[in-house]
Amino acid sequence: MITVVRPLLIAGTLVAALAACSEDEPPEAGGIGVPRAEAGCQGIVTEDFVTPASGSHHLPDDTPLTFDDAPPAAALHHGFYPETMKNFYQASDRPTVSDLVHVTEHGYNLFWYDETIANDEEAMADVEAIADEYPVGKYFVAAPWLAADGPAFPNGAHVALTHWTGPSDMQGVWEYCEKVSGEVVDEFTTEYTKANSPEPKAP
């Protein structure tokens, strides 16, 4: 389909997020951004993932990686796992795409935004506000998809939510939208949780 630094210390965005929403409180991002009806979402897309005969989803760190999807959801990746996670990244501090696939394997939902969103001040304020509703304990990360990572999202989308289901019947899951919608994020993260991931007991 499509081809496709290391972690930094927790920054002010995450501190604010932890203050805004404790791990015991349900996220309430539904009023942020546009409603689902205006978000231009394309519907859920899934694709089966088959674990290789080796039984591992990890490749040696020096293995060149080319991802078939923009962005990848369930895919082979390098074995590095960030020691410190944030709930919001920009281009300047984002982990590698492989690292983000790895955290998806551990149950994170990824909210990818493209450069159109990154260059829109209002849209970026909405992305950060949504992330503030999802502190690290909620297993959610907002991160940019860069031109250097691979082709654009399909059909004019500028946002992509991804999840990797498991531990059995593994699938990559995508929901592409044109605009930022907290309502869409809340619905996606309710449907796809850490419990439904390849490594639900991993940190």
C-alpha positions as a printed NumPy array, in Angstrom:
array([[  0.   ,   0.   ,   0.   ],
       [  2.3  ,   2.758,   1.275],
       [  5.969,   3.068,   2.25 ],
       [  6.66 ,   4.58 ,   4.99 ],
       [ 15.567,  11.508,  19.273],
       [ 14.907,   8.93 ,  21.128],
       [ 12.685,   9.696,  24.15 ],
       [ 13.141,  12.958,  25.986],
       [ 12.319,  13.813,  29.568],
       [  8.723,  14.591,  30.431],
       [  7.982,  18.161,  29.436],
       [  5.457,  20.786,  30.462],
       [  2.74 ,  19.441,  28.178],
       [  2.63 ,  16.162,  30.053],
       [  2.766,  17.848,  33.444],
       [ -0.262,  19.902,  32.455],
       [ -1.978,  16.776,  31.196],
       [ -1.454,  14.947,  34.464],
       [ -2.964,  17.862,  36.321],
       [ -5.911,  18.079,  33.932],
       [ -6.947,  14.43 ,  34.058],
       [ -5.893,  11.771,  36.519],
       [ -5.584,   8.142,  35.461],
       [ -8.758,   7.368,  37.437],
       [-10.898,   9.848,  35.527],
       [-12.402,   8.989,  32.134],
       [-11.159,  11.194,  29.296],
       [-13.699,  13.733,  28.095],
       [-12.341,  15.074,  24.822],
       [-15.696,  15.003,  23.05 ],
       [-16.155,  18.771,  23.103],
       [-12.736,  19.493,  21.569],
       [-12.379,  20.1  ,  17.84 ],
       [-15.251,  19.396,  15.487],
       [-18.087,  16.901,  16.05 ],
       [-17.8  ,  13.52 ,  14.332],
       [-20.385,  14.618,  11.766],
       [-18.035,  17.379,  10.593],
       [-14.749,  15.48 ,  10.869],
       [-14.848,  13.827,   7.445],
       [-14.01 ,  10.38 ,   8.797],
       [-13.737,   7.467,   6.4  ],
       [-14.792,   4.61 ,   8.681],
       [-12.776,   1.925,  10.437],
       [-10.316,  -0.052,   8.305],
       [ -8.729,  -3.294,   9.548],
       [ -6.042,  -5.571,   8.203],
       [ -4.993,  -8.966,   9.591],
       [ -1.493,  -9.297,  11.002],
       [  0.208, -12.697,  11.044],
       [  3.027, -13.263,  13.519],
       [  6.092, -14.645,  11.692],
       [  7.355, -18.171,  12.355],
       [ 10.015, -16.753,  14.677],
       [  7.264, -15.74 ,  17.075],
       [  8.715, -12.248,  17.411],
       [  7.489,  -8.941,  16.04 ],
       [ 10.92 ,  -7.402,  16.521],
       [ 13.71 ,  -6.994,  13.99 ],
       [ 17.387,  -6.285,  14.693],
       [ 18.001,  -2.571,  15.162],
       [ 20.123,  -2.358,  12.007],
       [ 17.363,  -3.816,   9.799],
       [ 16.106,  -1.27 ,   7.249],
       [ 12.374,  -0.747,   7.676],
       [  9.769,   0.023,   5.038],
       [  6.182,   0.222,   6.235],
       [  3.336,  -0.639,   3.885],
       [  0.832,   1.72 ,   5.469],
       [  0.748,   5.424,   6.216],
       [  0.881,   5.321,   9.157],
       [  1.627,   1.715,  10.212],
       [ -0.579,   0.13 ,  12.878],
       [  0.445,  -3.539,  13.213],
       [  3.881,  -4.177,  11.73 ],
       [  7.302,  -5.655,  12.352],
       [  9.528,  -3.098,  14.052],
       [ 12.786,  -2.635,  15.914],
       [ 12.959,  -3.85 ,  19.507],
       [ 13.712,  -0.487,  21.135],
       [ 11.014,   0.726,  23.544],
       [ 11.026,   4.317,  24.83 ],
       [ 11.78 ,   4.493,  28.544],
       [  9.766,   7.693,  28.937],
       [  6.529,   8.32 ,  27.12 ],
       [  4.684,  11.567,  26.537],
       [  1.109,  11.989,  25.416],
       [  1.946,  14.672,  22.841],
       [  4.86 ,  14.978,  20.429],
       [  5.909,  17.454,  17.788],
       [  8.385,  16.888,  14.97 ],
       [ 11.253,  18.108,  17.148],
       [ 10.937,  15.41 ,  19.812],
       [  8.96 ,  12.556,  18.273],
       [ 10.289,   8.993,  18.63 ],
       [ 10.877,   7.04 ,  15.438],
       [  7.935,   5.51 ,  13.589],
       [  9.255,   2.085,  14.6  ],
       [  9.269,   3.099,  18.279],
       [  5.673,   4.266,  17.997],
       [  4.647,   0.982,  16.387],
       [  6.273,  -0.726,  19.366],
       [  4.203,   1.223,  21.888],
       [  1.109,   0.358,  19.838],
       [  2.046,  -3.297,  20.337],
       [  1.885,  -2.57 ,  24.089],
       [ -1.652,  -1.203,  23.847],
       [ -1.267,   2.485,  23.009],
       [ -3.691,   4.21 ,  20.671],
       [ -1.864,   6.525,  18.274],
       [ -3.302,   9.8  ,  17.017],
       [ -1.242,  10.787,  13.991],
       [ -1.573,  14.285,  12.549],
       [ -0.022,  15.397,   9.276],
       [  1.75 ,  18.614,   8.313],
       [ -1.523,  20.293,   7.3  ],
       [ -2.674,  19.991,  10.908],
       [  0.768,  20.889,  12.25 ],
       [  0.66 ,  24.159,  10.295],
       [ -2.842,  25.041,  11.554],
       [ -2.579,  26.824,  14.915],
       [ -6.205,  26.208,  15.893],
       [ -6.094,  22.54 ,  14.928],
       [ -2.869,  22.04 ,  16.881],
       [ -4.415,  23.648,  19.957],
       [ -7.196,  21.066,  19.666],
       [ -4.68 ,  18.213,  19.33 ],
       [ -2.871,  19.34 ,  22.484],
       [ -6.156,  19.767,  24.352],
       [ -7.192,  16.228,  23.419],
       [ -3.822,  14.898,  24.567],
       [ -4.314,  16.71 ,  27.876],
       [ -7.391,  14.555,  28.429],
       [ -5.255,  11.43 ,  27.937],
       [ -2.318,  11.378,  30.393],
       [  0.272,   8.637,  29.923],
       [ -1.683,   6.122,  31.999],
       [ -4.439,   6.234,  29.395],
       [ -2.123,   4.744,  26.723],
       [ -2.649,   7.444,  24.131],
       [ -0.072,   9.349,  22.083],
       [ -0.537,  12.187,  19.607],
       [  2.381,  12.405,  17.174],
       [  3.126,  13.914,  13.764],
       [  3.329,  11.99 ,  10.505],
       [  6.068,  13.699,   8.529],
       [  6.634,  13.888,   4.78 ],
       [  9.903,  12.007,   5.321],
       [  7.978,   9.103,   6.904],
       [  6.138,   8.207,   3.72 ],
       [  3.192,   9.162,   1.517],
       [  0.222,  11.216,   2.632],
       [ -2.794,   9.735,   4.356],
       [ -5.374,   8.424,   1.873],
       [ -8.344,  10.275,   0.401],
       [ -7.483,  13.717,   1.708],
       [ -7.292,  12.721,   5.381],
       [ -5.08 ,  14.719,   7.743],
       [ -5.586,  12.66 ,  10.915],
       [ -5.2  ,   8.923,  11.517],
       [ -6.048,   6.925,  14.626],
       [ -4.335,   3.537,  14.862],
       [ -4.489,   0.484,  17.13 ],
       [ -3.001,  -3.032,  17.099],
       [ -5.455,  -5.662,  18.355],
       [ -4.547,  -8.868,  20.138],
       [ -3.265, -10.947,  21.755],
       [ -5.189, -13.318,  19.457],
       [ -6.693, -12.433,  16.075],
       [ -4.226,  -9.601,  15.584],
       [ -5.227,  -6.767,  13.298],
       [ -4.083,  -3.298,  12.442],
       [ -6.903,  -0.794,  12.875],
       [ -7.132,   2.636,  11.242],
       [ -9.619,   5.475,  11.272],
       [ -8.774,   8.353,   8.933],
       [-10.396,  11.779,   9.252],
       [-10.009,  15.161,   7.613],
       [-10.305,  17.195,  10.818],
       [ -9.466,  16.911,  14.515],
       [-12.373,  15.589,  16.592],
       [-12.267,  14.754,  20.287],
       [-15.552,  12.916,  19.85 ],
       [-13.927,  10.553,  17.353],
       [-10.942,  10.046,  19.658],
       [-13.143,   9.205,  22.655],
       [-15.136,   6.691,  20.609],
       [-12.007,   5.062,  19.165],
       [-10.238,   4.734,  22.526],
       [-13.374,   3.308,  24.125],
       [-13.636,   0.657,  21.425],
       [ -9.91 ,  -0.176,  21.281],
       [ -8.193,  -0.521,  24.652],
       [ -4.906,  -1.757,  26.092],
       [ -6.66 ,  -5.007,  27.04 ],
       [ -7.18 ,  -5.589,  23.314],
       [ -3.522,  -5.526,  22.229],
       [ -0.712,  -8.   ,  21.529],
       [  0.96 ,  -7.336,  24.898],
       [ -1.794,  -6.152,  27.282],
       [  0.309,  -6.824,  30.412],
       [  3.366,  -4.951,  29.177],
       [  4.088,  -1.46 ,  30.53 ]])
